[in-house]
Amino acid sequence: MGLASVFALFLAVFGLAPAAHAADPAPAELTFSTDAATTTPGGTVNLSMTMTNNQTYDIWFIYQTIDPTWLTTQRPDLKYSFTGCALATTGGSVPCSGTGPANLGGNYGTTIPPGQSRTVTLTLQVAADSGCNGNIGFYSYFYAEFSDSSNLSGGPVYTPETRVLCA
């Protein structure tokens, strides 16, 4: 035991010990943000989804789901829907489609080159007759295919929750 300790100390002192490496980033990463943490019945919140390509190959295809969290489904008085979708581009934003509970991937537009990202913003409309003092949140799974024929499945990725406050 003593000889092994001395040998390990020798390696560490002379820089021969194996170095700890930072974990490689995931080949693709999905993140969410909102423009407001709270709203009232009748209000809107913009939910932005950003897909980042950390791979050395283009992302050719993305399939993504978005579903309410279990706690959100336990509040049947909370009424909401996605009423808009916009893809951020260098020239502004353009409308997108597919804001239902599945296949949001087409909204990211064209191929996502290595090191770049695309952001899609969904407009969450809270109904005027919605209950309040509850949280609305979502989770997402995604599947991405790269130009080298590799693929990646990820998730769940959770959105920030939006608190619906009484006016």
Secondary structure, DSSP 8 states (H G I E B T S, - for coil): -HHHHHHHHHHHHTT-S---------SEEEEEEES-SEE-TT-EEEEEEEEEE-SSS-EEEEEE--EE-HHHHT-TT--EEEEEEEEEETTEEEE----SSS--GGGG-S-B-TT-EEEEEEEEEE-TT---SEEE-EEEEEEEEETTS-EEEEEEEE---EEE---
